[in-house]
Amino acid sequence: MIARLWQRFTANVDGPLFGVVALVVTLGLFTLYSAVNENPARLTAQLTNIAVALAAMWLVAQVPPQTLMRLAVPAYLVGLALLVAVALYGDVVNGARRWLHVGVTRFQPSEMMKIAVPLMLAWYFHKNEATLRVRDYAIAAVLLVLPTALIARQPDLGTAVLVLAAGFYVIFLAGLSWRILAGLAVAGLASMPLAWSFLHDYQRQRILTLLDPSSDPLGAGYHTIQSTIAVGSGGLAGKGWLNGTQTHLEFIPERHTDFIFAVFSEEFGLAGNAVLLALYVALIGRGLVIAARAPTLFARLTAGAISLIFFTYAFVNMGMVSGMLPVVGVPLPFVSYGGTALVTLFLGIGILMGISRHRKLVQT
């Protein structure tokens, strides 16, 4: 019975992609067990999250790209409506209005936009593939800015960055001119003083802390100082699994979620980091291969954007933990503890598998 279920499961998944993800998830479980001071209840909860995420991945992997394309516009519009509802009626938790009550539970609508935004933009460029002009890129930018602004207003800078990155990758892969890209970069740098005035106080403090964590070692700079100590103390080979002093003496804050990379670095060292980075490169590389082999522009743009968003997750989290980027709420993909973010990541994997599985189908 179990063998039959496993055979049915593996028959519909991309082997290389799933293998890499399984290795990263396994490393994550070992790291999480140490990060929560060997608490089996937290590990069991994460195993439950993984089971739910795997089920979601398998279901999405059965969906052909043509069906995804038909769902792109409704998903985007529903997500946008839910973000507006959050702004008007959402629950305030720790000073941020991010959650929306639905029946007996609540959820974070911004998470679904990590998938809905690239699907919507890929649909738009696919529909206008034959007549793409500068105007189309401008319309795509508006479609991207609307949800990003609503998410940043909550405020949720980490999710806003991920949604913005996912949408940007679609626009870039659709053929955005390098001259326009250079102009946008110059305009972005020129507008930084204006953007500073729109930041919340805690966001400004995070940027200032990045420049000088020692200015507030027991307050805003505490996360950065403790995480960089843990990363550096791991050395070449690490202190060994379950032997991280910064971890088990509880100096590292949020060590099972956003700062789990500090735990991993302390216990497995530079060698372990190299292995983890190699796995992420393999994951992204496999996704880009699927994108290159996709039969339609919609599938190529969607697969390419999802593959590169995994890079954004890893880059932002590792940069944050190592003191190179400001502290934002971005988990380490497939390693950090969590439910909603993990399901979103596995949905992305499922979409890649669906594109890979149906790549020989000709669109009608």
C-alpha positions in Angstrom: 0.0 0.0 0.0 2.7 2.4 1.0 4.9 1.4 -1.9 2.0 2.0 -4.3 1.3 5.5 -2.9 5.0 6.4 -3.1 5.1 5.2 -6.7 2.1 7.3 -7.6 3.7 10.3 -5.8 7.0 10.0 -7.5 5.5 9.4 -10.9 4.2 13.0 -11.1 7.2 14.9 -9.7 10.5 16.1 -11.2 13.1 13.8 -9.7 16.2 16.1 -9.7 14.2 19.0 -8.4 12.5 17.0 -5.6 15.8 15.4 -4.6 17.5 18.7 -4.1 14.6 20.1 -2.1 14.5 16.9 0.0 18.2 17.3 0.9 17.7 21.0 1.9 14.6 20.1 4.0 16.6 17.3 5.7 19.4 19.8 6.6 16.7 22.1 7.9 15.2 19.5 10.2 18.5 18.7 11.8 19.2 22.5 12.2 15.8 23.2 13.6 16.1 20.4 16.2 19.2 22.1 17.5 17.8 25.6 17.3 14.8 24.7 19.5 17.0 23.0 22.1 16.1 19.5 21.0 12.3 20.1 21.6 10.5 17.3 19.8 7.2 19.1 19.8 8.5 21.9 17.6 10.1 19.3 15.3 6.8 17.4 15.0 5.0 20.6 14.2 7.5 21.3 11.4 7.0 17.8 10.0 3.3 18.5 9.9 4.0 21.7 8.0 6.1 19.7 5.6 3.4 17.1 5.0 0.9 19.8 4.2 3.3 21.6 1.9 4.2 18.3 0.1 0.5 17.7 -0.5 0.0 21.2 -1.9 3.1 20.7 -4.1 1.8 17.4 -5.5 -1.6 18.8 -6.2 -0.2 21.9 -8.0 2.2 19.7 -10.0 -0.8 18.0 -11.7 -2.0 21.4 -13.0 -0.9 22.1 -16.6 0.4 25.6 -17.4 -2.7 26.3 -19.5 -4.9 26.0 -16.5 -2.5 28.2 -14.4 -2.7 30.8 -17.1 -6.5 30.9 -16.8 -6.3 31.2 -13.0 -3.7 34.0 -13.1 -6.0 37.0 -13.4 -8.6 35.8 -10.9 -5.8 34.9 -8.4 -4.3 38.4 -8.8 -7.6 40.2 -8.4 -8.7 38.2 -5.4 -5.2 38.7 -3.8 -5.5 42.5 -4.4 -9.0 42.6 -2.9 -7.8 40.7 0.1 -4.9 43.2 0.6 -7.3 46.0 0.5 -9.5 44.2 3.0 -6.4 43.8 5.3 -5.8 47.5 5.1 -9.3 48.2 6.1 -10.2 45.4 8.5 -7.1 43.4 9.2 -5.8 42.4 12.6 -3.0 44.4 14.1 -0.3 42.3 15.6 2.9 43.8 17.0 2.1 47.1 15.3 1.6 45.6 11.9 -1.8 45.0 10.1 -1.1 41.9 8.1 -3.7 39.3 9.0 -7.2 38.7 7.9 -9.9 36.6 9.7 -11.7 34.1 7.5 -14.2 32.0 9.4 -12.5 30.3 12.4 -8.9 31.1 11.3 -6.8 33.9 9.9 -4.2 34.1 7.2 -1.8 36.5 5.6 -3.0 37.4 2.1 0.4 38.9 1.1 1.9 35.4 1.0 -0.3 34.4 -2.0 0.9 37.4 -3.9 4.4 35.8 -4.1 2.7 33.4 -6.6 -0.1 35.5 -7.9 2.0 38.4 -9.1 4.4 36.5 -11.3 1.5 34.5 -12.7 -0.4 37.7 -13.6 2.6 39.4 -15.2 3.5 36.2 -17.1 -0.1 36.0 -18.4 0.0 39.7 -19.4 3.3 39.3 -21.4 2.1 36.1 -23.0 -1.1 37.8 -24.2 0.9 40.7 -25.7 3.8 38.6 -26.9 3.5 39.6 -30.6 3.3 43.3 -30.0 5.3 44.1 -26.9 6.2 47.8 -26.5 7.5 50.1 -23.8 3.9 50.8 -22.8 3.4 47.1 -21.9 6.3 47.2 -19.6 4.9 50.3 -17.9 1.5 48.6 -17.4 3.3 45.6 -16.0 5.1 47.9 -13.6 1.8 49.3 -12.4 0.4 45.8 -11.9 3.5 45.1 -9.8 3.6 48.3 -7.8 0.0 48.1 -6.6 0.3 44.9 -4.4 3.8 45.8 -3.4 2.7 49.2 -2.1 -0.2 47.6 -0.2 2.1 45.1 1.4 4.8 47.6 2.3 2.1 49.8 3.9 1.1 47.0 6.4 4.1 47.3 7.0 5.8 44.1 5.9 9.1 45.1 4.2 10.3 41.5 3.8 7.3 40.2 1.9 7.1 43.4 -0.1 10.7 42.8 -1.3 10.0 39.2 -2.3 6.8 40.2 -4.2 8.7 43.1 -5.9 11.6 40.7 -6.8 9.2 38.1 -8.2 7.5 40.6 -10.4 10.7 42.2 -11.5 12.1 38.9 -12.7 9.1 38.4 -15.0 9.5 41.9 -16.4 13.2 41.4 -16.9 12.9 38.0 -18.5 10.2 39.3 -20.8 12.9 41.4 -22.5 13.2 44.6 -20.6 15.9 46.8 -22.2 19.1 47.3 -20.4 18.9 51.0 -21.1 15.6 51.2 -19.4 17.0 49.1 -16.5 20.0 51.4 -16.1 17.6 54.4 -16.1 15.5 52.8 -13.4 18.6 52.1 -11.3 19.7 55.7 -11.6 16.2 57.0 -10.8 16.0 54.7 -7.8 19.3 55.9 -6.4 18.2 59.5 -7.0 14.9 58.9 -5.2 16.5 57.4 -2.1 16.4 60.6 0.0 12.6 60.9 -0.8 12.1 57.2 -0.1 13.7 57.7 3.3 10.9 60.0 4.4 8.3 57.3 3.7 10.0 54.6 5.8 8.7 53.8 9.2 10.9 54.6 12.2 11.8 50.9 12.9 12.8 50.5 9.2 15.1 53.5 9.4 16.6 52.1 12.5 17.3 48.8 10.8 19.2 50.6 8.1 21.2 52.7 10.5 21.9 49.6 12.6 23.3 47.9 9.5 25.9 50.7 9.2 26.8 50.6 12.9 25.3 47.7 15.0 27.4 48.7 18.0 25.4 52.0 18.3 22.7 50.0 20.1 24.1 46.6 21.1 21.3 45.7 23.4 18.5 47.0 21.2 18.2 47.4 17.5 21.8 46.1 16.9 21.4 42.9 19.1 20.1 40.6 16.3 23.0 41.6 13.9 25.7 41.4 16.5 24.7 38.0 17.9 24.1 36.4 14.5 27.4 37.6 13.1 29.2 36.2 16.2 27.6 32.9 15.6 28.4 32.8 11.9 32.0 33.7 12.5 32.5 31.3 15.5 31.6 28.4 13.3 35.0 28.5 11.6 35.9 26.1 8.8 34.2 22.9 10.1 31.8 24.2 12.7 31.4 23.3 16.3 29.3 20.2 15.5 25.7 19.4 15.5 24.0 20.3 18.8 27.2 21.9 20.1 26.6 25.6 19.1 27.2 27.7 22.1 25.5 30.9 20.8 22.5 28.7 19.9 22.1 26.7 23.1 22.9 29.6 25.4 20.0 31.4 23.6 22.0 34.4 22.4 20.7 34.1 18.9 17.2 35.7 18.6 14.5 34.1 16.4 17.0 31.2 15.9 14.4 28.8 14.6 12.9 31.1 12.0 14.6 34.1 10.4 18.0 33.6 12.0 18.3 29.8 11.6 21.2 30.3 9.2 23.3 31.6 12.2 22.6 28.3 13.9 23.5 26.3 10.8 26.7 28.3 10.3 27.8 27.9 13.9 27.4 24.2 14.0 28.4 23.2 10.4 30.9 26.0 9.6 32.1 27.2 6.2 32.1 23.7 4.9 28.4 23.2 5.7 27.6 26.6 4.2 29.3 25.6 1.0 27.1 22.4 0.8 24.0 24.4 1.5 24.9 27.0 -1.2 25.6 24.2 -3.7 22.2 22.8 -3.0 20.5 26.2 -3.6 22.5 26.6 -6.8 21.4 23.2 -8.0 17.8 24.0 -7.1 17.8 27.3 -9.0 19.7 25.8 -11.9 17.2 23.0 -12.3 14.4 25.5 -12.2 16.1 27.6 -14.9 16.5 24.4 -17.1 12.8 23.8 -16.7 12.1 27.4 -17.7 14.4 27.1 -20.8 12.5 23.9 -22.0 9.0 25.3 -21.4 6.8 25.4 -24.5 5.2 28.8 -24.1 6.2 32.3 -23.0 3.9 32.1 -20.0 5.5 28.9 -18.8 9.0 30.2 -19.4 8.4 33.5 -17.5 6.7 31.8 -14.6 9.3 29.1 -14.2 12.1 31.6 -14.5 10.7 34.0 -11.9 9.9 31.2 -9.4 13.4 29.9 -9.8 15.0 33.2 -9.2 12.8 34.0 -6.2 14.4 31.1 -4.4 17.7 33.0 -5.0 16.2 36.1 -3.5 15.0 34.3 -0.4 18.4 32.8 0.2 20.4 35.9 -0.6 18.3 38.2 1.5 18.2 35.9 4.5 22.0 35.0 4.4 22.9 38.7 3.9 20.7 39.7 6.8 22.1 37.1 9.2 25.7 37.9 8.2 25.3 41.6 8.7 25.4 42.6 5.0 21.7 43.6 4.6 19.2 45.2 7.0 17.1 42.8 9.1 13.8 42.0 7.3 11.4 39.1 7.9 12.6 36.7 5.2 13.0 33.0 6.1 15.8 30.7 4.8 14.0 28.7 2.1 13.0 25.1 3.2 15.1 25.5 6.3 13.3 28.0 8.6 10.4 26.9 10.8 7.0 28.0 9.5 3.8 27.0 7.9 2.5 29.6 5.4 5.9 30.5 4.0 6.8 26.8 3.6 3.6 26.0 1.7 4.2 29.0 -0.6 7.7 27.7 -1.4 6.4 24.2 -2.1 3.7 25.7 -4.3 6.4 27.3 -6.3 8.1 23.9 -6.6 4.8 22.3 -7.6 4.4 24.9 -10.4 7.9 24.1 -11.7 7.1 20.4 -11.7 3.8 21.0 -13.5 5.6 23.0 -16.2 8.3 20.3 -16.5 5.7 17.5 -16.7 3.5 19.2 -19.3 6.3 20.7 -21.4 5.6 18.4 -24.4 1.9 19.5 -24.6 1.1 21.9 -27.3 -1.1 24.8 -26.3 -4.4 25.0 -28.1 
